[in-house]
Amino acid sequence: MKTTPVNAPADLRSSVIAVPPLCRNADLSLSRAENEKLVKHMYAGGIRTLLYGGNANLYNIAPSEYPALLTMLREIAPEDLWMVPSVGPMYGTAMDQAAMLKDHEFPTAMLLPTLFPSKPAGVATAIRHFVERSGLKAVLYIKDESYITPELAAELVNDGLISWIKYAVVKPDPAQDAYLSKLVTLVNTDLIVSGIGEQPAIIHLRDFGITGFTAGCVCVKPQLSTDMMHAIHAGDYEKAEQIRAIFRPLEDLRNAHSPILVLHHAVELAGIAKTGPALPLLTDLPAELLPAIEKAAKELLAH
């Protein structure tokens, strides 16, 4: 596992940041073999940064399982691949996990966002306490405008507490985004990545000048997503749009039925790795939805 700090912008531009599901056995225990299989698939497609967060359903992980997760992620990672785990979303959980992270060498960790119970100033305080306890700069995940203000985010950045920002506020038209427009005037765009997959990535990088993007469907076809990233950075937006359209069928299913669960099933149905059952409080999707997910995933993989 790569342990050096994430030094933007080159590091955040060097790879699509993949946000994979977490593979589990039938008894809900971690499956090292299947997680390693998925990591190898993504690595072969050019992915050099993995972020384990919402798609991995770390919202519902037992604190007692967290050390085993950290050990597994560290051990299955190639030497030149960054592994970024998540903590929280609740303050007490994040503080306990911060202490656990001290026994490992991860370059950073992300605080999972939650709107209840939280306030923007409290989120900023939690980030400060996490960094102090873990000794790591944090990834700030902005998923809702009411989670933290652009001004508070800028204060955290200016105080040297933030590794990078994952911006994932969904807008009907991503080109019309007053929050992001304000954020990029306060924070160096080299530290901000688009956090909603391939669909808004072109607009976010081209029009707002941010530096990279995270994605879930990249786990199915990593090389294609990598090609899209290179096309955007090269200014070849026509090629990037063509690639974006290829990801859309599976993304539309994720948006319609659950971004986390559709990806969880898609990785297994495409034959990439056995993701196993969904960890509660989530549950597997109804069987009648699976054929469409399988079709979209296999077509994406075969493209």
C-alpha positions as CSV (number, residue, x, y, z in Angstrom):
1,M,0.0,0.0,0.0
2,K,1.2,3.5,-0.8
3,T,1.6,5.4,2.4
4,T,2.9,8.8,1.4
5,P,0.5,11.8,1.8
6,V,-1.9,12.7,-1.0
7,N,-0.2,15.8,-2.5
8,A,-2.6,17.5,-4.9
9,P,-3.0,18.2,-7.7
10,A,-0.9,15.5,-9.4
11,D,-2.0,12.8,-7.1
12,L,-5.7,13.5,-7.5
13,R,-5.3,13.8,-11.3
14,S,-3.3,10.5,-11.7
15,S,-6.2,8.1,-11.2
16,V,-10.0,8.0,-11.1
17,I,-10.8,7.6,-7.4
18,A,-12.7,4.3,-7.3
19,V,-15.4,3.9,-4.6
20,P,-15.9,0.1,-4.5
21,P,-18.4,-2.1,-2.6
22,L,-17.0,-4.3,0.2
23,C,-17.2,-8.0,-0.4
24,R,-18.6,-10.2,2.4
25,N,-19.2,-13.9,2.9
26,A,-22.6,-15.5,3.5
27,D,-22.2,-15.0,7.2
28,L,-21.5,-11.2,6.7
29,S,-17.8,-11.6,7.6
30,L,-15.2,-9.9,5.4
31,S,-14.1,-11.9,2.3
32,R,-10.4,-11.2,1.8
33,A,-10.3,-13.3,-1.4
34,E,-13.1,-11.6,-3.1
35,N,-12.0,-8.1,-2.1
36,E,-8.6,-8.8,-3.3
37,K,-10.0,-10.0,-6.6
38,L,-12.0,-6.8,-7.0
39,V,-8.9,-4.7,-6.2
40,K,-6.8,-6.5,-8.8
41,H,-9.5,-5.9,-11.4
42,M,-9.5,-2.2,-10.7
43,Y,-5.7,-2.0,-10.5
44,A,-5.4,-3.7,-13.9
45,G,-7.6,-0.9,-15.3
46,G,-5.3,1.8,-14.1
47,I,-6.9,2.7,-10.8
48,R,-4.4,3.8,-8.2
49,T,-6.7,5.2,-5.5
50,L,-9.5,3.4,-3.7
51,L,-11.9,5.1,-1.3
52,Y,-13.9,2.8,0.9
53,G,-17.0,4.7,2.0
54,G,-20.7,4.7,1.2
55,N,-20.5,2.1,-1.5
56,A,-18.7,-0.2,0.9
57,N,-21.5,0.5,3.4
58,L,-19.1,1.5,6.1
59,Y,-22.0,3.4,7.7
60,N,-23.1,0.1,9.2
61,I,-19.8,-1.5,10.0
62,A,-19.3,-2.7,13.6
63,P,-16.5,-0.8,15.4
64,S,-15.1,-4.2,16.5
65,E,-14.7,-5.2,12.8
66,Y,-12.9,-2.0,11.9
67,P,-9.3,-3.1,12.8
68,A,-9.8,-6.3,10.7
69,L,-11.0,-4.1,7.8
70,L,-8.0,-1.8,8.0
71,T,-5.6,-4.8,8.1
72,M,-7.2,-6.4,5.1
73,L,-7.2,-3.2,3.0
74,R,-3.5,-2.6,3.8
75,E,-2.5,-6.2,3.0
76,I,-4.4,-6.6,-0.3
77,A,-3.2,-3.3,-1.8
78,P,-0.4,-3.2,-4.3
79,E,2.6,-1.1,-3.3
80,D,1.7,1.9,-5.5
81,L,-2.0,2.1,-4.6
82,W,-3.6,4.4,-2.1
83,M,-6.2,2.9,0.2
84,V,-8.5,5.5,1.8
85,P,-10.8,4.2,4.6
86,S,-13.8,6.1,6.0
87,V,-14.8,6.8,9.6
88,G,-18.0,7.8,11.3
89,P,-20.5,9.1,10.5
90,M,-21.2,9.6,14.2
91,Y,-18.7,11.6,16.3
92,G,-18.1,8.9,18.9
93,T,-17.5,6.2,16.2
94,A,-15.1,8.5,14.3
95,M,-13.1,9.2,17.4
96,D,-12.7,5.5,18.3
97,Q,-11.8,4.7,14.7
98,A,-9.3,7.6,14.7
99,A,-7.4,5.8,17.5
100,M,-7.5,2.5,15.6
101,L,-6.0,4.2,12.5
102,K,-2.9,5.1,14.5
103,D,-1.9,1.4,14.3
104,H,-1.8,1.6,10.5
105,E,-0.2,3.8,7.8
106,F,-3.1,5.1,5.7
107,P,-2.4,8.4,4.0
108,T,-5.8,9.9,4.9
109,A,-9.3,8.9,5.9
110,M,-12.8,10.3,5.0
111,L,-15.5,11.3,7.5
112,L,-18.8,9.9,6.2
113,P,-21.4,12.6,6.1
114,T,-24.7,12.6,8.0
115,L,-27.4,15.3,8.4
116,F,-28.9,14.0,11.6
117,P,-27.9,14.9,14.2
118,S,-25.4,17.4,12.9
119,K,-24.8,21.1,12.4
120,P,-22.1,22.7,10.1
121,A,-20.1,24.1,13.0
122,G,-20.2,20.7,14.7
123,V,-19.0,18.9,11.6
124,A,-16.0,21.3,11.5
125,T,-15.3,20.6,15.1
126,A,-15.5,16.8,14.5
127,I,-13.0,17.1,11.7
128,R,-10.6,19.0,13.9
129,H,-10.9,16.4,16.7
130,F,-10.5,13.6,14.2
131,V,-7.3,15.0,12.7
132,E,-5.9,15.7,16.2
133,R,-6.6,12.1,17.4
134,S,-5.6,10.2,14.3
135,G,-2.7,12.4,13.1
136,L,-4.1,12.2,9.6
137,K,-5.5,15.0,7.4
138,A,-9.1,14.2,6.5
139,V,-11.1,13.9,3.3
140,L,-14.1,16.2,3.6
141,Y,-17.1,14.7,2.0
142,I,-19.7,17.3,1.1
143,K,-22.9,15.5,0.0
144,D,-25.5,18.1,1.0
145,E,-25.3,21.9,1.1
146,S,-26.5,22.0,4.7
147,Y,-23.8,19.7,5.9
148,I,-21.0,22.3,6.1
149,T,-20.7,25.9,4.7
150,P,-18.1,26.7,2.0
151,E,-16.6,29.2,4.6
152,L,-16.2,26.5,7.2
153,A,-14.7,24.1,4.6
154,A,-12.2,26.8,3.6
155,E,-11.2,27.4,7.2
156,L,-10.4,23.7,7.6
157,V,-8.4,23.7,4.4
158,N,-6.5,26.9,5.4
159,D,-5.7,25.3,8.8
160,G,-4.0,22.4,7.0
161,L,-6.5,19.8,8.2
162,I,-7.9,18.6,4.8
163,S,-6.3,16.2,2.4
164,W,-8.9,16.8,-0.3
165,I,-12.6,17.5,-0.7
166,K,-15.1,15.1,-2.3
167,Y,-17.9,17.3,-3.6
168,A,-21.1,15.3,-4.3
169,V,-24.1,17.6,-4.0
170,V,-26.6,16.4,-6.7
171,K,-28.1,19.2,-8.8
172,P,-30.7,18.9,-11.6
173,D,-28.3,20.8,-13.8
174,P,-24.7,20.4,-12.5
175,A,-23.6,23.5,-14.5
176,Q,-25.9,25.6,-12.2
177,D,-24.4,25.1,-8.8
178,A,-24.1,28.2,-6.5
179,Y,-22.6,26.2,-3.7
180,L,-19.7,24.8,-5.8
181,S,-19.3,28.2,-7.4
182,K,-18.7,29.7,-4.0
183,L,-16.5,26.8,-2.8
184,V,-14.1,27.2,-5.7
185,T,-13.6,30.9,-4.9
186,L,-12.6,30.0,-1.3
187,V,-10.6,26.7,-1.8
188,N,-7.8,25.8,-4.2
189,T,-9.5,23.8,-6.9
190,D,-6.5,21.4,-6.9
191,L,-8.0,20.1,-3.6
192,I,-11.5,19.4,-4.9
193,V,-12.7,16.4,-6.7
194,S,-16.1,15.6,-8.2
195,G,-17.8,13.0,-6.1
196,I,-20.8,11.8,-8.1
197,G,-19.3,9.5,-10.7
198,E,-18.8,9.9,-14.5
199,Q,-22.1,11.7,-15.2
200,P,-21.3,15.2,-13.9
201,A,-17.5,14.8,-14.1
202,I,-17.0,16.6,-17.4
203,I,-18.9,19.7,-16.3
204,H,-17.3,19.8,-12.8
205,L,-13.8,19.5,-14.2
206,R,-14.2,21.7,-17.3
207,D,-16.5,24.4,-16.0
208,F,-15.5,24.7,-12.4
209,G,-11.8,23.7,-12.7
210,I,-11.7,21.0,-10.1
211,T,-9.1,18.4,-10.4
212,G,-10.4,14.8,-10.5
213,F,-13.4,12.6,-9.9
214,T,-14.6,9.6,-7.8
215,A,-16.8,6.9,-9.3
216,G,-18.6,3.7,-8.5
217,C,-19.2,2.2,-11.9
218,V,-15.4,2.5,-12.5
219,C,-15.3,-0.7,-10.5
220,V,-17.0,-2.6,-13.4
221,K,-14.9,-1.1,-16.3
222,P,-11.9,0.8,-14.8
223,Q,-10.0,1.2,-18.0
224,L,-12.9,3.0,-19.7
225,S,-13.3,5.4,-16.8
226,T,-9.6,6.0,-16.8
227,D,-9.8,6.8,-20.5
228,M,-12.5,9.3,-19.8
229,M,-10.4,11.0,-17.1
230,H,-7.5,11.3,-19.5
231,A,-9.8,12.7,-22.2
232,I,-11.1,15.4,-19.9
233,H,-7.6,16.4,-18.8
234,A,-6.6,16.6,-22.5
235,G,-9.6,18.7,-23.3
236,D,-11.1,16.1,-25.6
237,Y,-14.6,16.6,-24.3
238,E,-16.2,14.9,-27.3
239,K,-14.4,11.6,-26.5
240,A,-15.2,12.1,-22.8
241,E,-18.9,12.5,-23.6
242,Q,-18.9,9.4,-25.7
243,I,-17.5,7.4,-22.8
244,R,-19.8,9.0,-20.3
245,A,-22.8,7.8,-22.3
246,I,-21.5,4.2,-22.0
247,F,-21.7,4.4,-18.2
248,R,-25.2,5.9,-18.2
249,P,-27.4,2.8,-18.3
250,L,-25.9,1.4,-15.2
251,E,-25.8,4.8,-13.5
252,D,-29.5,5.3,-14.4
253,L,-30.3,2.0,-12.6
254,R,-28.2,3.2,-9.6
255,N,-30.1,6.4,-9.4
256,A,-33.5,4.7,-9.8
257,H,-33.0,1.9,-7.2
258,S,-30.0,2.7,-4.9
259,P,-26.5,3.7,-5.9
260,I,-25.0,1.5,-3.2
261,L,-27.0,-1.6,-3.8
262,V,-27.1,-1.6,-7.6
263,L,-23.3,-1.3,-7.7
264,H,-23.0,-4.1,-5.0
265,H,-25.1,-6.4,-7.2
266,A,-23.5,-5.3,-10.5
267,V,-20.0,-6.2,-9.5
268,E,-21.1,-9.7,-8.7
269,L,-23.5,-10.2,-11.6
270,A,-20.8,-9.1,-14.0
271,G,-18.6,-11.9,-12.7
272,I,-15.9,-9.6,-11.3
273,A,-16.1,-10.6,-7.6
274,K,-18.6,-12.1,-5.2
275,T,-19.9,-9.2,-3.2
276,G,-22.1,-11.4,-1.0
277,P,-25.1,-10.2,1.0
278,A,-25.7,-6.6,1.8
279,L,-24.8,-5.6,5.4
280,P,-27.9,-4.4,7.3
281,L,-29.4,-1.8,7.8
282,L,-29.4,-2.2,4.0
283,T,-30.7,-5.3,2.3
284,D,-30.4,-7.0,-1.1
285,L,-32.5,-5.6,-4.0
286,P,-35.7,-7.5,-5.2
287,A,-34.9,-10.4,-7.5
288,E,-37.0,-8.8,-10.3
289,L,-34.5,-5.9,-10.6
290,L,-31.4,-8.1,-11.0
291,P,-31.7,-9.1,-14.7
292,A,-31.6,-5.4,-15.8
293,I,-28.6,-4.8,-13.5
294,E,-26.9,-7.9,-14.8
295,K,-27.5,-6.8,-18.4
296,A,-26.2,-3.3,-17.9
297,A,-23.1,-4.5,-15.9
298,K,-22.2,-7.1,-18.4
299,E,-22.6,-4.8,-21.4
300,L,-20.4,-2.2,-19.6
301,L,-17.8,-4.8,-18.8
302,A,-17.8,-6.1,-22.4
303,H,-17.6,-2.7,-24.1
